[in-house]
Amino acid sequence: MALGLLLSGLPQTASAQVTAFKQAVAEAAARDADIAAFYKAYGYNSLWTGRTGRERQRRSALFSALSSAGNHGLPAARYDAAGLQAKMKAAKTERDRGLVEVEISRTFLQFSRDLQTGVLVPSRVNRAIVRQVPYRDRTSYLVNFSKSSPNGFFKALPPKTTEYNALMKEKLRMERLLAKGGWGAKVPAKTLKPGQSGAPVVAMRNRLNAMGFLKRTNTQTYDASIQSAVQQFQLAHGLAADGVVGESTMSEINKGVQDRLQSIIVAMERERWVNQERGKRHVLVNLPDFTAKIVDNGKVTFSTRSVVGANKEDRPTVEFSDVMEFMVVNPSWYVPRSIVVGEYLPALKRNSNAVRHIEITDNKGRKVNRGAVNFSQYTEKTFPFAMRQPPSEGNALGLVKFMFPNPYNIYLHDTPAKNLFGREVRAYSHGCVRLADPFDFAYALLAKQESNPESYFKSVLATGRETRVDLKSPVPVHIIYRTAFTTPKGHTQYRRDIYGRDAQIWRALSKAGVALRAVQG
């Protein structure tokens, strides 16, 4: 935007009294449309660099907030608070002051957005993170700040969730641990089991004690006290709590404070991506935790184990939020095109009677006689048929599915493959989320609209017919990915990075300037 055009927006009296300061502000702001729009409406006056008490308060609040950037896991060097202060002190002319004024506003906007909605753009880190981040209009930050209590404005920016605050406290605790050297030496063994003794057992004893899972003891044998501590550790890390240290448990025990700090900082960034109201009642699916929960007024009222997308090709479950509108009892499974041509067509080419439990249908939904089709003549692109599995207990979707229509074709559903829920790592699906207790999940959802939800659900189920049941009050669904999260009692739990997404996020944060730090005291 040209300088003359910017200045033409000033009131006539102001235009006649254009100062070197205002001219410099207009010139510097012209490079950023949002900043230019604010200063035009603000009469090109000073927000930060003047001598009034109000402006001193704003400067003090900003530099205080910038000093806390590291507490939030933000890239403190990006904001260069010391550099800004030096430029303010070095400003000798009104023009110098005007240029610094705009630079402070630019830093303010960067910091405010980073603190409120995150440093990174999720989909640029990983295409499967399709979250719609609630970005605010940049100009509104300046407008609202100019009208607000400066300190109050900055306090309102980060997520106000219990989870974010708990993660920040845990981050500071881990930074203090890092300054003290962490949890000590790693355990020099691949596996350990009850009854063993020796140096590896002592190293594990010391490490479990430093982590807070074992009270101080002099035992050098893998006894009952250590076994109990191992089980507690396993529960806190999503492992099978058998009290035996296999390779997966040992790998988690030997992870350092730095690894856990990275997970916490990534979790805080992810919390900023969903910095908005999530619904008094909502469904929360945490992919690395393999759980699906119903949350009412901040408290988990229902929880069940889940199976999520396999970690290969296009199967990993995407991350997004939507709204559950209805459930389908006795659902048909309309086989996704990718499975039809990628898995079933090759089988049909070998044997036209393959996958007999699946119906082949034409473009009008009519069942096709397999014997009348020469499957070998078709390719993935030319295959003209669809496939459908009718309602049954053996249906791939089980007996109920929960729908929140979305472009990714992801939903929650029952499954006949119940054996998978007993596994430690449950990433096996084509992308949808399978539930271990789908009927109980349905009862919990219907409890808001049916006096006897279980009886109602079973009566619909007993018909054997595909039936849509609308939720009178649609429920937000948030499919998230947290390898670090806290319990209601404030304890932090960790999970494995099943898709490697948190590692990608950490690398991107590091590139942006986020660094681990050790804090004394």
LODO-488246 format. One line per field, with one value per residue (C-alpha): residue in one letter; x, y, z. Coordinates in nm, 3 decimals, padded with zeros to 5 digits. Each point is the difference from the previous one (the first is absolute). Layout:
r: [A:...]
X: [X:...]
Y: [Y:...]
Z: [Z:...]
//
This chain:
r: [M:A:L:G:L:L:L:S:G:L:P:Q:T:A:S:A:Q:V:T:A:F:K:Q:A:V:A:E:A:A:A:R:D:A:D:I:A:A:F:Y:K:A:Y:G:Y:N:S:L:W:T:G:R:T:G:R:E:R:Q:R:R:S:A:L:F:S:A:L:S:S:A:G:N:H:G:L:P:A:A:R:Y:D:A:A:G:L:Q:A:K:M:K:A:A:K:T:E:R:D:R:G:L:V:E:V:E:I:S:R:T:F:L:Q:F:S:R:D:L:Q:T:G:V:L:V:P:S:R:V:N:R:A:I:V:R:Q:V:P:Y:R:D:R:T:S:Y:L:V:N:F:S:K:S:S:P:N:G:F:F:K:A:L:P:P:K:T:T:E:Y:N:A:L:M:K:E:K:L:R:M:E:R:L:L:A:K:G:G:W:G:A:K:V:P:A:K:T:L:K:P:G:Q:S:G:A:P:V:V:A:M:R:N:R:L:N:A:M:G:F:L:K:R:T:N:T:Q:T:Y:D:A:S:I:Q:S:A:V:Q:Q:F:Q:L:A:H:G:L:A:A:D:G:V:V:G:E:S:T:M:S:E:I:N:K:G:V:Q:D:R:L:Q:S:I:I:V:A:M:E:R:E:R:W:V:N:Q:E:R:G:K:R:H:V:L:V:N:L:P:D:F:T:A:K:I:V:D:N:G:K:V:T:F:S:T:R:S:V:V:G:A:N:K:E:D:R:P:T:V:E:F:S:D:V:M:E:F:M:V:V:N:P:S:W:Y:V:P:R:S:I:V:V:G:E:Y:L:P:A:L:K:R:N:S:N:A:V:R:H:I:E:I:T:D:N:K:G:R:K:V:N:R:G:A:V:N:F:S:Q:Y:T:E:K:T:F:P:F:A:M:R:Q:P:P:S:E:G:N:A:L:G:L:V:K:F:M:F:P:N:P:Y:N:I:Y:L:H:D:T:P:A:K:N:L:F:G:R:E:V:R:A:Y:S:H:G:C:V:R:L:A:D:P:F:D:F:A:Y:A:L:L:A:K:Q:E:S:N:P:E:S:Y:F:K:S:V:L:A:T:G:R:E:T:R:V:D:L:K:S:P:V:P:V:H:I:I:Y:R:T:A:F:T:T:P:K:G:H:T:Q:Y:R:R:D:I:Y:G:R:D:A:Q:I:W:R:A:L:S:K:A:G:V:A:L:R:A:V:Q:G]
X: [00.000:00.146:00.097:-00.220:-00.302:00.066:00.023:-00.315:-00.193:00.099:-00.249:00.065:00.131:00.242:00.116:00.096:00.207:00.176:00.305:00.317:-00.120:-00.331:00.165:00.245:-00.285:-00.195:00.306:00.102:-00.357:-00.055:00.188:-00.268:-00.367:-00.131:00.235:-00.070:-00.376:00.038:00.221:-00.218:-00.301:00.217:00.100:00.363:00.041:00.229:-00.116:00.332:00.275:-00.148:00.055:-00.351:-00.064:-00.225:00.277:00.250:-00.247:-00.034:00.377:00.047:-00.276:00.141:00.358:-00.120:-00.203:00.294:00.219:-00.242:00.013:00.231:-00.247:-00.253:00.245:00.012:00.305:00.115:00.276:-00.260:-00.132:00.344:-00.122:00.351:00.047:-00.327:00.091:00.339:-00.162:-00.235:00.292:00.193:-00.289:00.115:-00.256:-00.376:00.056:00.210:-00.277:-00.263:00.199:00.048:-00.372:-00.098:00.269:-00.137:-00.350:00.133:00.165:-00.314:-00.210:00.242:00.018:-00.377:-00.088:00.271:-00.124:-00.367:-00.010:00.346:00.337:-00.061:-00.264:-00.101:-00.068:00.341:00.164:-00.210:-00.284:-00.197:-00.031:-00.298:-00.098:-00.171:00.197:-00.219:00.218:-00.108:00.012:00.343:-00.130:-00.237:00.298:00.117:-00.349:-00.091:00.335:-00.040:-00.330:00.098:00.192:00.349:00.080:-00.352:00.026:00.310:-00.143:-00.303:00.199:00.118:-00.246:-00.196:-00.031:00.106:00.210:00.209:00.073:00.089:00.233:00.174:00.055:00.138:00.225:00.155:00.042:00.177:00.224:00.110:00.067:00.203:00.213:00.069:00.110:-00.325:-00.078:00.353:00.162:-00.198:-00.069:00.268:-00.229:-00.254:-00.240:-00.035:-00.239:-00.091:00.261:00.301:00.272:00.318:00.109:-00.283:-00.262:00.169:00.008:-00.372:-00.073:00.175:-00.171:-00.350:00.073:00.112:-00.318:-00.217:-00.131:00.203:00.074:00.363:00.125:00.335:-00.119:00.218:-00.256:-00.300:-00.238:-00.370:00.058:00.180:-00.260:-00.275:00.194:00.044:-00.375:-00.070:00.249:-00.164:-00.347:00.131:00.150:-00.277:00.181:-00.136:00.028:00.150:00.289:00.254:00.246:-00.008:00.164:-00.283:-00.010:00.379:-00.003:-00.244:00.191:00.319:-00.150:00.154:-00.140:00.076:-00.231:-00.284:00.055:-00.034:-00.330:-00.131:00.097:-00.162:-00.315:-00.014:00.030:-00.280:-00.217:00.044:-00.128:-00.336:-00.019:-00.377:-00.313:-00.016:-00.357:-00.145:-00.047:00.245:00.169:00.378:00.199:00.373:00.168:00.328:-00.197:-00.239:-00.301:-00.330:-00.163:-00.314:00.073:-00.276:00.080:00.371:-00.034:00.035:-00.333:00.068:00.314:00.069:00.299:00.035:00.174:00.130:00.148:00.299:00.334:00.041:-00.086:-00.319:-00.141:00.108:-00.300:-00.012:-00.033:-00.295:-00.313:-00.359:-00.349:-00.166:-00.355:-00.136:00.072:-00.096:-00.117:00.044:00.212:00.094:00.365:00.044:00.352:00.230:00.115:00.363:-00.074:-00.227:00.265:00.311:-00.092:-00.319:00.035:00.331:-00.168:-00.303:00.230:00.146:-00.336:-00.339:-00.136:00.251:-00.131:-00.349:-00.119:00.022:-00.268:00.101:-00.237:-00.048:-00.028:-00.367:00.073:-00.133:00.172:00.216:00.026:00.368:-00.020:-00.093:00.305:00.348:00.201:00.332:-00.099:-00.002:00.271:-00.008:-00.120:-00.258:-00.166:-00.366:-00.145:-00.033:00.003:-00.215:-00.014:-00.360:-00.077:00.114:00.204:00.291:-00.026:00.329:-00.170:-00.157:-00.351:00.024:00.192:00.017:-00.005:00.149:-00.001:00.339:00.205:00.246:-00.262:00.098:-00.251:-00.023:-00.143:-00.039:00.207:-00.015:00.377:-00.016:00.336:00.189:-00.110:00.222:00.314:00.235:00.033:-00.335:00.067:-00.167:-00.293:-00.027:-00.037:-00.328:-00.011:-00.132:-00.147:00.033:-00.333:-00.216:-00.335:00.093:00.125:-00.340:-00.187:00.208:-00.077:-00.373:-00.033:-00.053:-00.311:-00.142:-00.135:00.123:00.279:00.106:-00.353:-00.055:00.327:-00.062:-00.351:00.142:00.279:-00.248:-00.171:00.311:-00.074:00.242:-00.132:00.118:-00.035:00.050:00.160:-00.237:00.301:00.295:00.329:00.336:00.268:00.370:00.249:00.328:00.354:00.170:00.310:00.006:-00.315:-00.105:-00.243:-00.272:00.241:00.266:00.235:00.155:-00.027:00.193:-00.075:00.203:00.005:-00.178:-00.004:00.316:-00.199:00.128:00.357:-00.085:-00.158:00.300:00.238:-00.214:-00.013:00.377:00.047:-00.225:00.226:-00.160:00.270:00.019:00.122:00.125:-00.137:00.182:-00.195]
Y: [00.000:00.340:00.243:00.275:-00.230:-00.095:00.358:00.095:-00.193:00.239:00.266:00.329:00.168:-00.287:00.001:00.361:-00.082:-00.311:-00.053:-00.185:-00.267:-00.052:00.006:-00.270:-00.211:00.025:-00.090:-00.298:-00.127:00.000:-00.331:-00.178:00.050:-00.091:00.234:00.272:-00.035:00.034:00.310:00.165:-00.036:00.098:00.328:-00.114:00.074:-00.182:-00.324:-00.088:00.258:00.314:00.142:-00.043:-00.230:-00.213:-00.059:-00.083:-00.260:-00.152:-00.022:-00.150:-00.258:-00.096:-00.048:-00.189:-00.231:-00.047:-00.098:-00.289:-00.135:-00.284:-00.111:-00.064:-00.187:00.285:00.109:00.288:00.107:00.064:00.300:00.148:00.197:00.122:00.123:00.191:00.168:00.096:00.157:00.198:00.137:00.079:00.191:00.363:00.154:-00.012:-00.200:-00.254:-00.028:-00.053:-00.284:-00.169:00.047:-00.215:-00.259:-00.044:-00.047:-00.259:-00.191:00.034:-00.156:-00.289:-00.077:00.035:-00.240:-00.250:00.002:-00.028:-00.237:-00.146:00.051:-00.247:-00.055:-00.364:-00.115:00.128:-00.234:-00.304:-00.024:-00.227:00.280:00.167:00.204:00.334:00.227:00.285:00.283:00.350:00.302:00.159:00.355:-00.096:-00.075:00.360:00.144:-00.211:00.064:00.376:-00.021:-00.259:-00.032:-00.080:-00.275:-00.139:-00.022:-00.221:-00.221:-00.071:-00.120:-00.356:-00.288:00.015:-00.377:-00.191:-00.212:00.290:00.131:-00.348:-00.057:00.332:-00.092:-00.338:00.171:00.215:-00.305:-00.192:00.299:-00.001:-00.374:00.059:00.254:-00.264:-00.258:-00.183:-00.350:-00.134:-00.276:-00.207:-00.364:-00.213:-00.284:-00.082:-00.181:-00.080:-00.220:-00.066:-00.196:00.139:00.196:00.187:00.335:00.035:-00.054:00.261:00.247:-00.060:00.033:00.336:00.122:-00.099:00.173:00.320:-00.009:-00.029:-00.351:-00.167:00.101:-00.001:-00.355:-00.183:-00.316:-00.132:-00.260:00.040:-00.060:00.067:00.371:00.051:-00.208:00.222:00.311:-00.142:-00.058:00.360:00.119:-00.217:00.135:00.357:-00.073:-00.200:-00.332:-00.342:00.009:-00.347:00.114:-00.149:00.229:-00.110:00.190:00.254:00.075:00.029:00.239:00.227:-00.025:00.107:00.305:00.312:00.321:00.169:-00.243:00.064:00.375:-00.011:-00.188:00.258:00.297:-00.163:-00.068:00.367:00.103:-00.241:00.148:00.342:-00.137:-00.075:00.316:00.036:-00.132:-00.377:-00.056:-00.059:-00.357:-00.131:-00.317:-00.013:-00.261:-00.003:-00.206:-00.099:-00.082:-00.226:00.135:00.172:00.199:00.200:00.319:00.187:00.342:-00.079:-00.346:-00.336:-00.180:-00.292:-00.161:-00.297:-00.150:00.060:-00.131:00.267:00.013:-00.215:00.176:-00.072:00.161:00.205:-00.174:00.219:00.178:00.371:00.265:00.237:00.118:-00.039:-00.054:-00.338:00.023:-00.357:-00.368:-00.285:-00.323:-00.318:00.186:-00.113:00.039:00.184:-00.105:00.297:00.017:-00.034:-00.338:-00.113:00.045:-00.041:-00.315:-00.162:00.038:-00.194:-00.278:-00.005:-00.026:-00.316:-00.140:00.156:-00.159:00.178:00.216:-00.157:00.190:00.322:00.089:00.147:00.277:00.210:00.378:-00.022:-00.212:-00.324:-00.327:-00.136:-00.369:-00.085:-00.285:00.241:00.222:-00.048:00.176:-00.047:00.260:00.284:00.219:00.219:00.291:-00.186:-00.223:00.122:-00.161:00.083:-00.246:-00.022:-00.225:-00.031:00.035:-00.297:-00.081:-00.073:00.337:00.188:00.286:-00.232:00.093:00.377:00.293:00.359:00.264:00.347:00.045:00.119:-00.002:-00.254:-00.275:-00.048:-00.112:-00.208:-00.351:-00.348:-00.289:-00.381:-00.011:00.022:-00.170:00.313:00.193:-00.216:00.115:00.263:00.188:00.015:00.149:-00.235:00.170:00.165:00.335:-00.014:-00.036:-00.329:-00.009:-00.280:00.088:00.147:-00.087:00.170:00.295:00.015:-00.020:00.291:00.213:-00.087:00.064:00.369:-00.073:-00.337:-00.090:-00.359:00.023:-00.364:-00.133:00.240:-00.093:-00.374:00.034:00.168:-00.258:-00.288:00.103:-00.096:00.291:00.278:00.291:00.356:00.145:00.377:00.167:00.276:00.194:-00.060:-00.067:00.150:-00.260:00.080:-00.250:00.102:-00.133:00.037:-00.194:00.204:00.077:00.040:-00.187:00.165:-00.025:00.192:-00.289:-00.006:-00.307:-00.077:-00.206:-00.115:00.213:-00.262:00.201:00.203:00.323:00.145:-00.053:00.200:00.277:00.016:00.032:00.283:00.174:-00.033:00.150:00.291:00.060:-00.196:-00.145:-00.222:00.178:-00.098:00.214:00.038:00.017]
Z: [00.000:-00.102:00.274:-00.143:-00.003:00.361:00.111:-00.192:00.259:00.276:00.116:-00.182:00.315:00.059:-00.363:00.037:00.306:-00.126:00.216:-00.084:00.241:-00.177:-00.338:00.112:00.145:-00.323:-00.206:00.214:00.041:-00.377:-00.022:00.207:-00.095:00.346:00.183:-00.258:00.051:00.376:-00.005:-00.263:00.230:00.299:-00.160:-00.032:00.369:00.240:00.161:00.163:-00.020:00.150:00.347:00.141:00.294:-00.221:-00.253:00.273:00.133:-00.345:-00.048:00.345:-00.061:-00.340:00.116:00.306:-00.225:-00.237:00.294:00.068:-00.357:00.102:00.269:-00.275:-00.220:-00.252:-00.203:00.223:-00.240:-00.269:00.195:00.084:00.301:00.082:-00.356:00.009:00.329:-00.139:-00.306:00.220:00.201:-00.318:-00.164:-00.019:-00.236:-00.043:-00.318:00.190:00.257:-00.269:-00.158:00.340:00.074:-00.299:00.071:00.352:-00.142:-00.244:00.284:00.210:-00.277:-00.049:00.371:00.055:-00.278:00.100:00.359:-00.088:-00.298:-00.036:-00.166:-00.285:-00.267:00.070:-00.357:-00.112:00.248:-00.090:-00.252:00.234:00.258:-00.165:00.302:-00.057:00.230:00.137:-00.127:00.103:-00.227:00.047:00.007:00.280:00.225:-00.024:00.029:00.304:00.165:-00.041:00.191:00.262:00.320:-00.138:00.251:-00.021:-00.379:00.011:00.274:-00.219:-00.302:00.086:00.035:00.325:00.024:00.309:-00.233:-00.131:00.348:00.126:-00.295:00.063:00.367:-00.104:-00.253:00.273:00.227:-00.276:-00.076:00.363:-00.025:-00.313:00.187:00.266:-00.255:-00.066:00.128:00.002:-00.200:-00.246:00.079:-00.175:-00.101:-00.273:00.234:00.371:00.191:00.366:00.194:-00.185:00.179:-00.076:-00.142:-00.259:00.272:00.222:-00.291:-00.064:00.373:00.011:-00.316:00.119:00.330:-00.176:-00.212:00.310:-00.054:00.278:00.359:00.108:00.053:00.014:-00.173:-00.280:-00.105:-00.230:00.291:00.060:00.070:-00.331:-00.184:00.140:-00.104:-00.350:-00.024:00.105:-00.260:-00.265:00.079:-00.026:-00.342:-00.168:00.032:00.097:00.380:00.053:00.220:-00.241:-00.178:-00.361:-00.283:-00.040:00.375:00.016:-00.295:00.188:00.330:-00.177:-00.164:00.145:00.145:-00.331:-00.183:00.244:-00.015:-00.378:00.033:00.248:-00.217:-00.304:00.204:00.100:-00.365:-00.088:00.278:-00.157:-00.330:00.166:00.211:-00.009:00.172:-00.052:00.115:00.345:-00.119:-00.255:-00.119:00.031:-00.194:00.083:-00.271:00.177:00.318:-00.195:00.191:-00.074:00.279:00.064:00.192:00.185:00.146:00.009:00.159:-00.174:00.043:-00.233:-00.139:-00.225:-00.176:-00.371:-00.310:-00.238:-00.349:-00.083:-00.046:-00.369:-00.332:00.029:00.307:00.295:00.153:-00.076:00.271:-00.015:00.179:-00.114:00.141:00.055:-00.133:00.006:00.043:-00.232:00.164:-00.208:-00.257:-00.345:-00.087:-00.326:-00.088:-00.075:-00.362:00.105:00.161:-00.285:-00.269:00.214:00.192:-00.129:-00.379:-00.010:00.202:-00.232:-00.301:00.150:00.110:-00.074:00.319:00.222:00.289:-00.031:00.308:-00.203:-00.255:-00.334:-00.113:-00.312:-00.013:00.101:00.307:-00.153:00.083:-00.282:-00.091:00.044:-00.249:-00.278:00.048:-00.149:00.271:-00.182:-00.262:00.255:00.145:00.310:-00.216:-00.210:00.263:-00.019:00.312:00.368:00.290:00.310:00.303:00.135:00.373:00.209:00.308:-00.232:-00.173:-00.009:00.189:00.255:00.110:00.040:-00.144:00.120:-00.270:-00.023:-00.380:-00.120:-00.321:00.146:00.037:00.365:00.264:00.319:-00.015:00.144:-00.135:00.000:00.054:00.380:00.053:-00.107:00.309:00.219:-00.180:00.135:-00.330:-00.179:-00.344:-00.248:-00.173:-00.342:00.177:00.188:00.379:00.136:00.351:00.255:00.168:-00.277:00.160:00.328:-00.202:-00.173:00.333:00.136:-00.305:00.004:00.375:-00.079:-00.206:00.110:00.346:-00.046:-00.259:00.025:-00.056:-00.288:-00.171:00.035:-00.145:-00.310:-00.021:00.023:-00.326:-00.196:-00.234:-00.081:00.208:00.042:00.351:00.015:00.299:00.109:00.126:-00.236:00.179:-00.102:-00.074:00.035:-00.139:00.160:00.026:00.338:00.102:00.323:00.197:00.362:00.223:00.214:00.295:-00.190:-00.080:-00.346:-00.218:-00.317:-00.308:-00.297:-00.314:-00.212:-00.324:00.059:-00.015:00.326:-00.119:-00.312:00.208:00.231:-00.295:-00.139:00.338:00.036:-00.346:00.109:00.299:00.285:00.224:00.305:00.309:00.343:00.283:00.331:00.326]
//
